[in-house]
């Protein structure tokens, strides 16, 4: 036992001694940094002197060349020329990746330049699998998505670029434009302002910023928020003071606020820059007339005559026409008399004659209305309401032509469609609080259902004379339904639930109705009582 203990002790001592010797040898073998090196200086400064100053190189080689393997060794740095096998393999792999990336990038960019954005994206994705931080590929993929209209996705890639290059002007502008396309105008302006801090006179950015404010103003204008619209238009005009489109819509915003004096100021600014601007001139005339001209001489009436008596029809139709005309006379000043005639025409028709300023409703048309509802699977009471509704719509449609003529209103597109709009607006907005027989909603729904029935039972290419130059009955049905839904989505939600109005069209109906209402308000406002 004693011998084993002694042996163990000796072994431990020997091991301990061995470790001490190895450690000492290691310390002794480690070279110290050369004595000329100042620890406060950057070691690379000595390397650069060695590489760039021949005298300094000669001095080092003479005095320290035998002690140190290289200048790097002398200053305590690793010599980059002495690579490990691992480094060599890594460098070789990186070199191969670079060749592959360059090859893919050239091909991807060719697709991009040709407008084949989806093909280019697939190649950019291959590059990003090799190098997830490849700036060119991230940028170009973002632009390809942007050009495909995928603005939300494109922003993700622009953000990845901006993480590495936060002040990259191109990417900031692209992100701003993508946000503007998403109608996130305030966020877009933030991106544009970042660029303007770097490049205060960048014209492209100033234009984009101006457009963002203009579009934001348009959104507010369409929502009826005219003061907010003016605020945004002012920001546009600060950048581009002679922007006639913005001046014009700022004038319209004042007009909608009944501030005709300021409206005139901005219409005049437009006309100073563009003397032949017909829209500005027209709105200026309306504003001026509204502000300064009292339409006391506008004392026209809507007269109703029955040239050839049909006692059965006249007893029901004449009182209705008198009520319909009175409602219009109560809200509009008319510059001249408009006559409505009930008579036999030898055809089922209703029309407005521009030369005589007369509306004609043929008795044959009333007979046609009655006959056309026989195919509808409804009760007699509903059938009567449908006939009455279509008659009211038809009268106001022809009156729409008369108003367009009397006021000399500028109409773009088909006048028949404009007359349909006037008639539908009157049906939707007319005060029927004293009428227990029918509601506004019923007038519109029954009228449109009649158009739908006609479209289903009659070939659109084989119209009666009354429908010449009108839109197709299916189109008129959809347009009336859309205006109804746009006027009150909650009241007319059954149109969606029963699949009468397509959901994708319904999404646009509120804004379309607001635009139509606003346009007719502008046109008719000077003549409103």
C-alpha positions in Angstrom: 0.0 0.0 0.0 2.8 2.4 0.9 4.5 1.9 -2.5 1.3 2.7 -4.4 0.8 5.9 -2.5 4.4 7.0 -3.1 4.1 6.2 -6.8 0.9 8.2 -7.1 2.5 11.2 -5.4 5.5 11.0 -7.7 3.3 10.8 -10.7 1.3 13.8 -9.7 4.5 15.8 -9.1 5.9 14.8 -12.4 2.6 15.7 -14.2 2.6 19.0 -12.4 6.2 19.7 -13.3 5.5 18.7 -16.9 2.6 21.2 -17.2 4.7 23.9 -15.7 7.5 23.3 -18.1 5.1 23.3 -21.2 3.5 26.5 -20.0 6.8 28.1 -19.6 8.0 27.0 -23.0 4.7 28.4 -24.5 5.2 31.8 -22.9 8.8 31.8 -24.0 7.9 31.0 -27.6 5.3 33.7 -28.0 6.8 36.8 -29.7 6.1 40.1 -28.2 4.9 43.1 -30.3 7.9 45.1 -31.6 9.3 47.8 -29.3 8.7 50.6 -31.9 4.9 50.1 -31.9 2.9 52.7 -30.0 -0.1 50.9 -28.4 -2.2 54.1 -28.7 -1.9 54.0 -32.5 -3.7 51.9 -35.1 -1.5 48.9 -35.9 -2.6 49.2 -39.6 -0.8 52.6 -39.8 2.5 50.8 -39.5 1.4 48.3 -42.2 0.5 51.1 -44.6 3.8 52.9 -44.0 5.6 49.7 -44.7 3.6 49.2 -47.9 3.8 52.8 -49.2 7.2 54.1 -47.9 10.3 52.4 -49.3 12.7 53.9 -46.7 10.5 52.8 -43.9 10.3 49.3 -45.4 14.1 49.1 -45.7 14.5 50.3 -42.1 12.1 47.6 -40.8 13.6 44.8 -42.9 17.1 45.7 -41.7 16.3 46.0 -38.0 13.4 43.6 -37.5 13.3 41.3 -40.5 15.1 38.5 -38.8 13.0 38.7 -35.7 9.5 38.9 -37.2 8.0 37.0 -40.2 6.3 40.2 -41.5 5.2 43.7 -40.5 1.9 42.2 -39.5 3.7 39.9 -37.1 5.6 42.8 -35.7 2.5 44.9 -34.9 0.4 42.0 -33.6 -1.9 41.5 -36.6 -2.7 38.4 -38.7 -1.0 38.3 -42.0 -3.9 38.1 -44.6 -1.6 36.5 -47.1 -1.2 33.5 -44.8 -4.6 31.9 -45.1 -5.8 28.7 -43.4 -7.2 25.9 -45.5 -10.7 26.8 -44.1 -10.3 30.4 -45.3 -9.2 29.2 -48.7 -12.3 26.9 -49.0 -14.6 29.8 -47.9 -13.0 32.2 -50.4 -13.4 29.7 -53.2 -17.1 29.2 -52.3 -17.7 33.0 -52.2 -16.0 33.3 -55.5 -18.3 30.6 -57.0 -21.4 32.3 -55.5 -20.3 35.6 -56.9 -20.1 34.1 -60.4 -23.5 32.4 -60.0 -25.1 35.6 -58.7 -23.7 37.7 -61.5 -25.0 35.2 -64.0 -28.5 35.1 -62.5 -28.6 38.9 -62.0 -27.9 39.5 -65.7 -30.6 37.2 -66.7 -33.1 38.6 -64.1 -32.4 42.2 -65.2 -33.0 41.3 -68.8 -36.5 39.9 -67.9 -37.1 43.0 -65.8 -36.2 45.4 -68.7 -38.6 43.5 -71.0 -41.4 43.9 -68.4 -41.4 40.2 -67.6 -41.5 41.0 -63.9 -42.7 37.6 -62.6 -39.9 35.8 -64.5 -37.4 38.3 -63.0 -38.7 37.8 -59.5 -38.1 34.0 -59.7 -34.5 34.7 -60.5 -34.1 37.4 -57.8 -35.4 34.8 -55.4 -32.7 32.3 -56.4 -30.1 35.0 -55.8 -31.5 35.8 -52.4 -31.3 32.1 -51.5 -27.5 32.4 -52.1 -27.2 35.9 -50.5 -30.2 37.0 -48.5 -28.8 40.5 -48.1 -28.0 41.1 -51.8 -29.0 44.8 -52.1 -29.4 44.8 -55.9 -31.7 41.8 -55.8 -33.8 43.1 -52.9 -34.2 46.5 -54.7 -35.1 45.0 -58.1 -37.5 42.5 -56.6 -39.2 45.3 -54.8 -39.5 47.3 -58.0 -40.8 44.3 -59.9 -43.5 43.8 -57.3 -44.2 47.5 -57.5 -44.6 47.4 -61.3 -47.0 44.4 -60.9 -49.2 46.6 -58.6 -48.3 44.6 -55.5 -47.4 47.7 -53.5 -47.7 46.2 -50.1 -45.3 43.3 -50.9 -42.9 45.7 -52.6 -42.6 47.8 -49.4 -41.3 44.7 -47.5 -38.3 44.5 -49.8 -37.7 48.3 -49.8 -37.6 48.1 -46.0 -35.0 45.4 -46.1 -32.8 47.6 -48.3 -33.3 50.6 -46.1 -32.2 48.6 -43.1 -28.8 48.5 -44.7 -28.9 51.7 -46.6 -31.3 54.0 -44.6 -30.5 57.1 -46.8 -30.8 55.4 -50.2 -32.7 58.0 -52.2 -34.0 55.6 -54.9 -35.4 53.2 -52.4 -37.0 55.9 -50.2 -38.7 57.3 -53.3 -39.9 53.9 -54.4 -41.3 53.2 -51.0 -43.0 56.6 -50.9 -44.6 56.0 -54.3 -45.8 52.5 -53.2 -47.4 54.0 -50.1 -49.1 56.7 -52.2 -50.5 53.9 -54.4 -52.0 52.4 -51.3 -53.5 55.8 -50.5 -51.4 56.1 -47.4 -50.4 59.6 -48.4 -49.2 60.8 -45.0 -46.8 57.9 -44.7 -45.7 58.6 -48.3 -44.9 62.2 -47.5 -42.7 61.0 -44.6 -40.5 59.1 -47.1 -40.3 62.1 -49.4 -39.3 64.4 -46.6 -36.4 62.0 -45.7 -35.1 62.4 -49.3 -35.5 66.2 -49.3 -33.3 66.4 -46.2 -30.6 64.7 -48.3 -31.4 66.3 -51.6 -33.6 69.4 -51.0 -34.0 70.2 -54.7 -34.8 66.7 -56.0 -37.5 67.5 -58.6 -38.8 63.9 -58.8 -39.4 63.9 -55.1 -41.0 67.3 -55.0 -43.4 66.1 -57.8 -44.2 62.9 -55.9 -44.8 64.8 -52.7 -47.0 67.3 -54.5 -49.0 64.4 -56.0 -49.4 62.8 -52.6 -50.9 66.0 -51.2 -53.2 66.4 -54.3 -54.5 62.8 -54.1 -55.0 63.1 -50.3 -57.0 66.3 -51.0 -59.0 64.4 -53.6 -59.9 61.7 -51.1 -61.1 64.3 -48.6 -63.0 66.2 -51.3 -64.8 63.0 -52.4 -65.7 62.3 -48.8 -67.3 65.8 -48.5 -64.5 67.0 -46.2 -63.8 70.2 -48.1 -61.8 72.0 -45.5 -59.4 69.1 -45.2 -59.2 69.0 -49.0 -58.3 72.7 -49.1 -55.6 72.1 -46.5 -54.0 69.5 -48.7 -54.4 71.5 -51.9 -52.6 74.4 -50.1 -49.6 72.1 -49.5 -49.5 71.3 -53.3 -49.6 74.9 -54.2 -46.7 75.6 -51.8 -44.6 73.3 -54.0 -46.2 74.1 -57.3 -48.0 77.5 -57.1 -49.1 77.5 -60.7 -50.7 74.0 -60.6 -54.0 74.8 -62.4 -55.6 71.5 -61.6 -55.1 72.0 -57.9 -56.2 75.7 -58.1 -59.4 74.5 -59.9 -60.3 71.9 -57.3 -59.5 74.3 -54.5 -62.0 76.6 -56.1 -64.5 73.8 -56.2 -63.9 73.0 -52.5 -64.7 76.6 -51.6 -67.8 76.4 -53.9 -69.0 73.3 -52.1 -68.6 75.2 -48.8 -70.8 78.0 -50.3 -67.8 80.4 -50.2 -68.4 81.7 -53.7 -66.1 84.7 -53.1 -63.0 82.5 -52.6 -64.1 80.1 -55.3 -64.0 83.1 -57.7 -60.5 83.9 -56.6 -59.2 80.4 -57.5 -61.1 80.1 -60.8 -59.7 83.5 -61.8 -56.1 82.2 -61.0 -56.7 79.2 -63.3 -58.0 81.5 -66.1 -55.0 83.8 -65.7 -52.8 80.8 -66.4 -55.1 79.1 -68.9 -57.5 81.6 -70.4 -59.3 78.9 -72.4 -60.0 76.5 -69.5 -63.7 75.8 -70.1 -64.3 74.1 -66.8 -62.9 77.0 -64.8 -64.8 79.5 -66.9 -68.0 77.6 -66.4 -67.6 77.3 -62.6 -66.6 80.9 -62.4 -69.8 81.9 -64.2 -71.9 79.8 -61.9 -70.1 81.2 -58.8 -70.5 84.8 -60.0 -74.2 84.3 -60.9 -74.8 82.7 -57.5 -73.0 85.4 -55.7 -74.2 88.5 -57.6 -77.1 87.6 -59.7 -80.5 87.0 -58.1 -82.6 84.9 -60.5 -85.8 87.0 -60.1 -86.3 86.8 -63.9 -86.4 83.0 -63.6 -90.1 82.7 -63.2 -90.9 79.9 -65.6 -93.5 77.2 -64.8 -94.1 73.6 -65.8 -97.5 73.5 -67.5 -99.4 70.3 -68.1 -101.8 69.9 -71.0 -104.0 67.1 -72.3 -104.3 67.8 -76.1 -106.6 64.8 -76.8 -108.7 63.7 -73.9 -108.6 60.2 -72.6 -110.9 60.4 -69.6 -109.9 57.2 -68.0 -106.2 58.0 -68.0 -106.5 61.8 -67.5 -108.3 61.3 -64.2 -105.3 59.5 -62.7 -102.4 61.0 -64.7 -103.2 64.7 -64.6 -103.3 65.0 -60.8 -100.1 63.0 -60.6 -98.3 65.3 -63.1 -99.5 68.4 -61.2 -97.9 67.0 -58.0 -94.7 66.0 -59.8 -94.3 69.4 -61.4 -95.1 71.3 -58.2 -92.3 69.5 -56.4 -89.8 70.6 -59.0 -91.1 74.2 -59.1 -90.7 74.4 -55.3 -87.0 73.7 -55.5 -85.8 75.2 -58.8 -86.0 78.6 -60.5 -86.9 77.9 -64.2 -85.7 80.4 -66.8 -88.7 79.7 -69.1 -91.9 77.8 -69.2 -91.8 74.0 -69.9 -94.9 72.4 -71.3 -95.9 68.8 -70.8 -98.4 67.4 -73.2 -100.4 64.2 -72.9 -101.5 63.1 -76.4 -101.9 60.3 -78.9 -98.7 59.8 -81.1 -99.3 56.7 -83.1 -96.4 55.1 -81.2 -95.5 54.2 -77.6 -93.1 57.0 -76.8 -92.1 59.9 -74.5 -89.7 62.6 -75.5 -88.5 66.2 -75.1 -88.6 68.5 -78.1 -85.7 71.0 -78.0 -87.2 73.3 -80.6 -90.6 73.8 -78.8 -89.4 73.3 -75.2 -92.1 70.7 -74.7 -92.3 67.3 -73.1 -94.6 64.8 -74.8 -95.9 61.7 -73.1 -97.9 59.5 -75.5 -101.1 57.7 -74.3 -99.7 54.7 -76.3 -96.7 54.7 -73.9 -99.0 54.4 -70.9 -100.7 51.5 -72.6 -97.4 49.9 -73.3 -96.4 50.2 -69.6 -99.6 48.4 -68.6 -99.0 45.6 -71.2 -95.3 45.2 -70.3 -96.1 44.3 -66.7 -98.4 41.4 -67.5 -95.4 39.1 -67.6 -94.3 40.0 -64.1 -95.3 37.6 -61.4 -96.7 40.2 -59.0 -100.0 41.2 -57.4 -102.3 43.7 -59.0 -101.4 46.2 -56.3 -97.7 45.9 -57.0 -98.3 46.0 -60.8 -100.1 49.3 -60.3 -97.2 50.7 -58.3 -94.7 49.5 -60.9 -96.6 51.3 -63.7 -96.9 54.5 -61.6 -93.2 54.3 -60.6 -92.0 54.0 -64.3 -94.3 56.8 -65.3 -92.8 59.1 -62.6 -89.3 58.1 -63.6 -90.1 58.7 -67.3 -91.5 62.1 -66.6 -88.5 63.2 -64.6 -86.2 61.7 -67.2 -87.7 63.9 -69.9 -87.7 66.8 -67.5 -84.0 66.2 -67.1 -83.6 66.8 -70.8 -85.6 70.0 -70.4 -83.4 71.2 -67.5 -80.2 70.4 -69.4 -81.5 72.5 -72.3 -82.9 75.4 -70.3 -79.8 75.9 -68.2 -77.5 75.0 -71.0 -75.7 72.5 -68.7 -72.4 71.0 -69.9 -72.8 67.2 -70.1 -70.1 64.7 -70.8 -71.0 61.3 -72.1 -74.5 60.3 -73.2 -77.3 62.8 -72.3 -79.7 59.9 -71.9 -77.6 58.6 -69.0 -77.4 62.1 -67.5 -81.3 62.4 -67.7 -81.5 59.0 -66.0 -79.3 60.3 -63.2 -81.4 63.4 -62.7 -84.6 61.3 -62.6 -83.1 58.8 -60.1 -81.8 61.5 -57.9 -85.2 63.2 -57.8 -86.9 59.9 -56.9 -84.3 59.2 -54.1 -84.3 62.7 -52.7 -87.8 64.0 -53.3 -89.9 64.6 -50.2 -92.7 62.1 -50.1 -93.5 62.5 -46.5 -97.1 63.4 -47.4 -97.6 60.4 -49.7 -98.9 57.2 -48.0 -99.3 55.4 -51.3 -95.6 54.9 -52.1 -92.1 55.5 -50.7 -89.0 56.8 -52.3 -87.4 53.4 -52.0 -90.4 51.7 -53.7 -90.3 54.2 -56.6 -86.7 53.3 -57.3 -87.0 49.6 -56.8 -90.2 49.2 -58.9 -88.7 51.3 -61.7 -85.5 49.2 -61.8 -87.4 45.9 -61.6 -89.4 47.0 -64.7 -86.1 47.7 -66.6 -84.9 44.2 -65.5 -88.1 42.6 -66.7 -87.9 44.4 -70.1 -84.2 43.3 -70.4 -85.2 39.7 -69.8 -88.2 39.6 -72.1 -87.2 41.9 -75.0 -84.2 41.9 -77.3 -82.1 45.0 -76.7 -81.5 45.2 -80.4 -85.2 45.5 -81.1 -86.2 48.5 -79.1 -89.3 50.7 -79.1 -88.6 54.2 -80.3 -88.7 55.6 -76.7 -85.6 53.6 -75.8 -83.5 54.6 -78.8 -80.1 56.1 -77.9 -80.5 54.9 -74.3 -78.2 52.5 -72.5 -79.2 48.8 -72.5 -82.1 48.0 -70.1 -79.8 45.8 -68.0 -77.3 48.6 -67.7 -80.0 51.1 -66.7 -81.3 48.6 -64.1 -77.8 48.1 -62.6 -77.1 51.9 -62.6 -80.4 52.7 -60.8 -79.8 50.0 -58.3 -76.2 51.2 -57.7 -77.4 54.8 -57.1 -80.1 53.5 -54.7 -77.6 51.4 -52.7 -75.0 54.3 -52.8 -77.6 56.7 -51.3 -78.2 54.5 -48.3 -76.4 51.2 -48.0 -78.3 50.2 -44.8 -81.7 50.9 -46.3 -80.9 49.0 -49.5 -78.7 46.2 -48.1 -81.3 43.6 -49.4 -80.0 44.3 -52.9 -76.7 42.6 -51.9 -78.3 39.9 -49.7 -80.6 38.9 -52.6 -77.8 39.1 -55.2 -79.7 41.7 -57.1 -76.7 44.0 -57.1 -73.2 42.3 -57.5 -71.1 42.8 -54.4 -68.0 44.0 -56.4 -70.1 46.8 -58.0 -71.8 47.7 -54.7 -68.3 48.5 -53.2 -68.1 51.3 -55.7 -71.7 52.5 -55.5 -71.3 54.8 -52.5 -68.4 56.8 -54.0 -70.2 56.8 -57.4 -73.4 58.1 -55.9 -71.4 60.8 -54.0 -69.7 61.9 -57.2 -73.0 62.0 -59.2 -74.8 64.0 -56.4 -71.9 66.4 -56.0 -71.8 67.0 -59.8 -75.5 67.7 -60.1 -75.4 69.9 -57.0 -72.7 72.0 -58.6 -74.6 72.3 -61.9 -78.0 73.0 -60.3 -77.0 75.0 -57.2 -77.3 78.4 -58.9 -80.9 77.7 -59.7 -82.0 76.2 -56.4 -84.6 78.1 -54.3 
